[in-house]
Amino acid sequence: MVNRGYSSVEERWQEAEGTAYFVRGEDEGYLKVSFFGPFYGAYVVFGLDRERYRYAFVSGNSRDYLWLLARTPAVEHEVLERFLARAAELGFDTGKLIYVVQD
């Protein structure tokens, strides 16, 4: 797996290649992911665009990590609203989210 993002400070793309495996089975979005050698972290998919895989709602195994991952720099307003509502239902403090501006 490759995570890729653009650093506006450094004005360049950055990539990190990692490995992942399903924890309980391929039909559940609960994975262990590593980008740094033998150290694995939880990757819990709690929302997904099953039709076109345009976005995924992802968290760690605690309320400390939360992401809306998308294949495009912007997502539709309704997707963001659905993400915020679902995250709040799960107990995340959505007031602490950082919104990255992508041009």
N, CA and C atoms as an extended XYZ file, in Angstrom:
309
Properties=species:S:1:pos:R:3:atomname:S:1:resname:S:1:resid:I:1 pbc="F F F"
N         0.842       -1.163        0.000 N   MET     1
C         0.000        0.000        0.000 CA  MET     1
C         0.890        1.229        0.000 C   MET     1
N         0.426        2.273       -0.683 N   VAL     2
C         1.182        3.523       -0.749 CA  VAL     2
C         0.266        4.662       -0.314 C   VAL     2
N         0.705        5.440        0.665 N   ASN     3
C         0.014        6.671        1.049 CA  ASN     3
C         0.791        7.814        0.419 C   ASN     3
N         0.070        8.739       -0.177 N   ARG     4
C         0.718        9.823       -0.889 CA  ARG     4
C         0.017       11.124       -0.562 C   ARG     4
N         0.797       12.180       -0.329 N   GLY     5
C         0.229       13.489       -0.053 CA  GLY     5
C         1.172       14.584       -0.494 C   GLY     5
N         0.615       15.744       -0.721 N   TYR     6
C         1.407       16.870       -1.189 CA  TYR     6
C         1.726       17.793       -0.029 C   TYR     6
N         2.990       18.115        0.145 N   SER     7
C         3.425       19.059        1.167 CA  SER     7
C         3.515       20.441        0.533 C   SER     7
N         2.615       21.339        0.919 N   SER     8
C         2.658       22.694        0.368 CA  SER     8
C         3.839       23.477        0.924 C   SER     8
N         4.310       23.111        2.093 N   VAL     9
C         5.485       23.767        2.678 CA  VAL     9
C         6.734       23.429        1.858 C   VAL     9
N         6.900       22.141        1.547 N   GLU    10
C         8.067       21.703        0.780 CA  GLU    10
C         7.829       21.736       -0.722 C   GLU    10
N         6.583       21.999       -1.114 N   GLU    11
C         6.177       22.046       -2.519 CA  GLU    11
C         6.580       20.784       -3.276 C   GLU    11
N         6.273       19.647       -2.678 N   ARG    12
C         6.557       18.380       -3.346 CA  ARG    12
C         5.655       17.296       -2.785 C   ARG    12
N         5.507       16.226       -3.578 N   TRP    13
C         4.741       15.065       -3.152 CA  TRP    13
C         5.589       14.217       -2.218 C   TRP    13
N         4.956       13.621       -1.226 N   GLN    14
C         5.632       12.692       -0.324 CA  GLN    14
C         4.878       11.373       -0.342 C   GLN    14
N         5.630       10.283       -0.287 N   GLU    15
C         5.025        8.954       -0.295 CA  GLU    15
C         5.583        8.122        0.831 C   GLU    15
N         4.745        7.229        1.320 N   ALA    16
C         5.174        6.238        2.305 CA  ALA    16
C         4.593        4.897        1.874 C   ALA    16
N         5.448        3.913        1.727 N   GLU    17
C         4.992        2.577        1.338 CA  GLU    17
C         4.891        1.718        2.582 C   GLU    17
N         3.791        1.000        2.678 N   GLY    18
C         3.578        0.173        3.850 CA  GLY    18
C         3.010       -1.183        3.508 C   GLY    18
N         2.791       -1.946        4.550 N   THR    19
C         2.163       -3.257        4.412 CA  THR    19
C         0.938       -3.302        5.319 C   THR    19
N        -0.004       -4.154        4.952 N   ALA    20
C        -1.230       -4.272        5.738 CA  ALA    20
C        -1.747       -5.697        5.679 C   ALA    20
N        -2.472       -6.081        6.718 N   TYR    21
C        -3.144       -7.377        6.710 CA  TYR    21
C        -4.460       -7.258        7.472 C   TYR    21
N        -5.432       -8.081        7.067 N   PHE    22
C        -6.727       -8.107        7.740 CA  PHE    22
C        -6.581       -8.806        9.089 C   PHE    22
N        -7.214       -8.256       10.108 N   VAL    23
C        -7.105       -8.815       11.450 CA  VAL    23
C        -8.029      -10.006       11.627 C   VAL    23
N        -9.303       -9.855       11.251 N   ARG    24
C       -10.263      -10.943       11.487 CA  ARG    24
C       -10.827      -11.548       10.217 C   ARG    24
N       -10.569      -10.972        9.069 N   GLY    25
C       -11.079      -11.509        7.818 CA  GLY    25
C       -11.262      -10.413        6.792 C   GLY    25
N       -11.253      -10.807        5.531 N   GLU    26
C       -11.330       -9.841        4.435 CA  GLU    26
C       -12.694       -9.174        4.301 C   GLU    26
N       -13.699       -9.645        5.007 N   ASP    27
C       -15.029       -9.044        4.928 CA  ASP    27
C       -15.246       -7.989        6.006 C   ASP    27
N       -14.205       -7.673        6.776 N   GLU    28
C       -14.302       -6.657        7.828 CA  GLU    28
C       -13.175       -5.654        7.639 C   GLU    28
N       -13.493       -4.366        7.678 N   GLY    29
C       -12.497       -3.318        7.458 CA  GLY    29
C       -11.652       -3.031        8.679 C   GLY    29
N       -11.050       -4.060        9.231 N   TYR    30
C       -10.171       -3.902       10.389 CA  TYR    30
C        -8.815       -4.480       10.011 C   TYR    30
N        -7.845       -3.592        9.852 N   LEU    31
C        -6.527       -4.010        9.402 CA  LEU    31
C        -5.445       -3.561       10.377 C   LEU    31
N        -4.304       -4.170       10.255 N   LYS    32
C        -3.083       -3.709       10.910 CA  LYS    32
C        -2.195       -3.205        9.783 C   LYS    32
N        -1.641       -2.010        9.952 N   VAL    33
C        -0.859       -1.366        8.914 CA  VAL    33
C         0.479       -0.929        9.481 C   VAL    33
N         1.514       -1.092        8.667 N   SER    34
C         2.849       -0.659        9.092 CA  SER    34
C         3.522        0.130        7.983 C   SER    34
N         4.076        1.266        8.361 N   PHE    35
C         4.908        2.055        7.459 CA  PHE    35
C         6.334        2.126        7.994 C   PHE    35
N         6.554        1.607        9.185 N   PHE    36
C         7.846        1.739        9.854 CA  PHE    36
C         8.314        0.399       10.399 C   PHE    36
N         8.632       -0.506        9.517 N   GLY    37
C         9.202       -1.783        9.956 CA  GLY    37
C         8.230       -2.667       10.693 C   GLY    37
N         8.645       -3.178       11.842 N   PRO    38
C         7.826       -4.179       12.526 CA  PRO    38
C         6.694       -3.591       13.376 C   PRO    38
N         6.506       -2.291       13.364 N   PHE    39
C         5.504       -1.656       14.219 CA  PHE    39
C         4.208       -1.459       13.438 C   PHE    39
N         3.124       -2.059       13.937 N   TYR    40
C         1.832       -2.004       13.261 CA  TYR    40
C         0.834       -1.203       14.076 C   TYR    40
N        -0.035       -0.491       13.375 N   GLY    41
C        -1.106        0.247       14.010 CA  GLY    41
C        -2.440       -0.178       13.421 C   GLY    41
N        -3.498        0.073       14.165 N   ALA    42
C        -4.837       -0.291       13.714 CA  ALA    42
C        -5.326        0.681       12.646 C   ALA    42
N        -6.101        0.159       11.724 N   TYR    43
C        -6.677        0.904       10.618 CA  TYR    43
C        -8.093        0.372       10.485 C   TYR    43
N        -9.060        1.129       11.011 N   VAL    44
C       -10.444        0.684       11.066 CA  VAL    44
C       -11.281        1.487       10.067 C   VAL    44
N       -11.797        0.819        9.056 N   VAL    45
C       -12.626        1.476        8.041 CA  VAL    45
C       -14.077        1.406        8.524 C   VAL    45
N       -14.663        2.580        8.814 N   PHE    46
C       -16.043        2.587        9.302 CA  PHE    46
C       -17.003        3.250        8.325 C   PHE    46
N       -16.509        3.594        7.165 N   GLY    47
C       -17.349        4.124        6.097 CA  GLY    47
C       -16.590        4.028        4.789 C   GLY    47
N       -17.302        3.721        3.705 N   LEU    48
C       -16.622        3.481        2.441 CA  LEU    48
C       -17.567        3.727        1.267 C   LEU    48
N       -17.048        4.339        0.226 N   ASP    49
C       -17.788        4.455       -1.028 CA  ASP    49
C       -17.627        3.123       -1.752 C   ASP    49
N       -18.556        2.228       -1.545 N   ARG    50
C       -18.456        0.873       -2.090 CA  ARG    50
C       -18.632        0.821       -3.612 C   ARG    50
N       -19.238        1.833       -4.178 N   GLU    51
C       -19.476        1.824       -5.626 CA  GLU    51
C       -18.233        2.210       -6.426 C   GLU    51
N       -17.571        3.316       -6.015 N   ARG    52
C       -16.451        3.810       -6.818 CA  ARG    52
C       -15.161        3.992       -6.014 C   ARG    52
N       -15.193        3.677       -4.728 N   TYR    53
C       -14.017        3.796       -3.858 CA  TYR    53
C       -13.384        5.181       -3.926 C   TYR    53
N       -14.233        6.211       -3.874 N   ARG    54
C       -13.741        7.586       -3.914 CA  ARG    54
C       -13.266        8.063       -2.554 C   ARG    54
N       -13.805        7.488       -1.464 N   TYR    55
C       -13.438        7.933       -0.124 CA  TYR    55
C       -13.590        6.791        0.870 C   TYR    55
N       -12.950        6.967        2.014 N   ALA    56
C       -13.087        6.024        3.124 CA  ALA    56
C       -13.018        6.814        4.429 C   ALA    56
N       -13.805        6.399        5.403 N   PHE    57
C       -13.756        6.954        6.748 CA  PHE    57
C       -12.928        5.978        7.574 C   PHE    57
N       -11.862        6.457        8.191 N   VAL    58
C       -10.896        5.569        8.845 CA  VAL    58
C       -10.519        6.117       10.211 C   VAL    58
N       -10.300        5.205       11.144 N   SER    59
C        -9.809        5.592       12.464 CA  SER    59
C        -8.760        4.593       12.925 C   SER    59
N        -8.134        4.932       14.034 N   GLY    60
C        -7.254        3.985       14.706 CA  GLY    60
C        -8.097        3.143       15.635 C   GLY    60
N        -7.465        2.473       16.585 N   ASN    61
C        -8.231        1.643       17.526 CA  ASN    61
C        -8.648        2.421       18.763 C   ASN    61
N        -8.408        3.726       18.771 N   SER    62
C        -8.848        4.587       19.866 CA  SER    62
C        -9.502        5.822       19.250 C   SER    62
N        -9.872        6.787       20.068 N   ARG    63
C       -10.468        8.025       19.565 CA  ARG    63
C        -9.394        9.080       19.250 C   ARG    63
N        -8.131        8.671       19.165 N   ASP    64
C        -7.028        9.602       18.935 CA  ASP    64
C        -6.741        9.863       17.464 C   ASP    64
N        -7.151        8.974       16.575 N   TYR    65
C        -6.830        9.110       15.159 CA  TYR    65
C        -8.078        8.946       14.309 C   TYR    65
N        -8.262        9.880       13.376 N   LEU    66
C        -9.456        9.895       12.547 CA  LEU    66
C        -9.118       10.559       11.212 C   LEU    66
N        -9.506        9.914       10.106 N   TRP    67
C        -9.234       10.455        8.785 CA  TRP    67
C       -10.415       10.266        7.857 C   TRP    67
N       -10.581       11.214        6.957 N   LEU    68
C       -11.436       11.045        5.796 CA  LEU    68
C       -10.443       10.984        4.635 C   LEU    68
N       -10.256        9.811        4.079 N   LEU    69
C        -9.324        9.624        2.971 CA  LEU    69
C       -10.091        9.702        1.666 C   LEU    69
N        -9.560       10.450        0.702 N   ALA    70
C       -10.242       10.624       -0.577 CA  ALA    70
C        -9.240       10.554       -1.726 C   ALA    70
N        -9.752       10.196       -2.873 N   ARG    71
C        -8.913       10.121       -4.075 CA  ARG    71
C        -8.816       11.469       -4.794 C   ARG    71
N        -9.587       12.437       -4.340 N   THR    72
C        -9.586       13.764       -4.953 CA  THR    72
C        -9.278       14.813       -3.880 C   THR    72
N        -8.808       15.999       -4.287 N   PRO    73
C        -8.487       17.040       -3.313 CA  PRO    73
C        -9.697       17.544       -2.525 C   PRO    73
N       -10.886       17.419       -3.079 N   ALA    74
C       -12.101       17.873       -2.402 CA  ALA    74
C       -13.142       16.765       -2.436 C   ALA    74
N       -13.994       16.756       -1.418 N   VAL    75
C       -15.106       15.801       -1.383 CA  VAL    75
C       -16.414       16.584       -1.377 C   VAL    75
N       -17.459       15.918       -1.788 N   GLU    76
C       -18.776       16.544       -1.788 CA  GLU    76
C       -19.182       16.890       -0.365 C   GLU    76
N       -19.944       17.987       -0.235 N   HIS    77
C       -20.396       18.448        1.072 CA  HIS    77
C       -21.159       17.350        1.829 C   HIS    77
N       -21.996       16.604        1.112 N   GLU    78
C       -22.783       15.549        1.762 CA  GLU    78
C       -21.885       14.437        2.318 C   GLU    78
N       -20.767       14.158        1.662 N   VAL    79
C       -19.824       13.146        2.158 CA  VAL    79
C       -19.193       13.631        3.459 C   VAL    79
N       -18.768       14.896        3.477 N   LEU    80
C       -18.185       15.460        4.696 CA  LEU    80
C       -19.189       15.454        5.834 C   LEU    80
N       -20.431       15.831        5.551 N   GLU    81
C       -21.469       15.834        6.592 CA  GLU    81
C       -21.728       14.423        7.125 C   GLU    81
N       -21.753       13.439        6.244 N   ARG    82
C       -21.957       12.046        6.657 CA  ARG    82
C       -20.783       11.574        7.528 C   ARG    82
N       -19.572       11.950        7.135 N   PHE    83
C       -18.371       11.612        7.905 CA  PHE    83
C       -18.448       12.222        9.306 C   PHE    83
N       -18.757       13.498        9.388 N   LEU    84
C       -18.824       14.175       10.686 CA  LEU    84
C       -19.901       13.567       11.585 C   LEU    84
N       -21.056       13.271       11.017 N   ALA    85
C       -22.151       12.686       11.798 CA  ALA    85
C       -21.771       11.303       12.320 C   ALA    85
N       -21.223       10.478       11.456 N   ARG    86
C       -20.843        9.110       11.862 CA  ARG    86
C       -19.724        9.149       12.888 C   ARG    86
N       -18.738       10.013       12.696 N   ALA    87
C       -17.633       10.128       13.651 CA  ALA    87
C       -18.144       10.584       15.016 C   ALA    87
N       -19.059       11.534       15.027 N   ALA    88
C       -19.637       11.999       16.291 CA  ALA    88
C       -20.412       10.883       16.983 C   ALA    88
N       -21.172       10.099       16.198 N   GLU    89
C       -21.900        8.950       16.762 CA  GLU    89
C       -20.953        7.976       17.441 C   GLU    89
N       -19.759        7.820       16.877 N   LEU    90
C       -18.770        6.879       17.417 CA  LEU    90
C       -17.952        7.465       18.562 C   LEU    90
N       -18.225        8.723       18.924 N   GLY    91
C       -17.566        9.324       20.080 CA  GLY    91
C       -16.332       10.152       19.792 C   GLY    91
N       -16.068       10.456       18.528 N   PHE    92
C       -14.921       11.297       18.194 CA  PHE    92
C       -15.253       12.759       18.433 C   PHE    92
N       -14.270       13.539       18.869 N   ASP    93
C       -14.421       14.975       19.045 CA  ASP    93
C       -14.129       15.633       17.698 C   ASP    93
N       -15.154       15.841       16.909 N   THR    94
C       -14.967       16.374       15.562 CA  THR    94
C       -14.544       17.839       15.576 C   THR    94
N       -14.623       18.484       16.714 N   GLY    95
C       -14.158       19.862       16.838 CA  GLY    95
C       -12.648       19.979       16.767 C   GLY    95
N       -11.959       18.874       16.929 N   LYS    96
C       -10.498       18.880       16.877 CA  LYS    96
C        -9.940       18.523       15.494 C   LYS    96
N       -10.816       18.303       14.533 N   LEU    97
C       -10.351       17.917       13.203 CA  LEU    97
C        -9.567       19.035       12.535 C   LEU    97
N        -8.575       18.651       11.765 N   ILE    98
C        -7.775       19.581       10.977 CA  ILE    98
C        -8.195       19.407        9.519 C   ILE    98
N        -8.606       20.492        8.896 N   TYR    99
C        -9.030       20.450        7.504 CA  TYR    99
C        -7.877       20.925        6.628 C   TYR    99
N        -7.403       20.052        5.795 N   VAL   100
C        -6.280       20.372        4.913 CA  VAL   100
C        -6.824       20.992        3.629 C   VAL   100
N        -6.324       22.173        3.295 N   VAL   101
C        -6.707       22.831        2.058 CA  VAL   101
C        -5.822       22.288        0.946 C   VAL   101
N        -6.452       21.786       -0.079 N   GLN   102
C        -5.707       21.215       -1.210 CA  GLN   102
C        -6.132       21.934       -2.482 C   GLN   102
N        -5.185       22.573       -3.101 N   ASP   103
C        -5.465       23.310       -4.349 CA  ASP   103
C        -5.225       22.452       -5.551 C   ASP   103
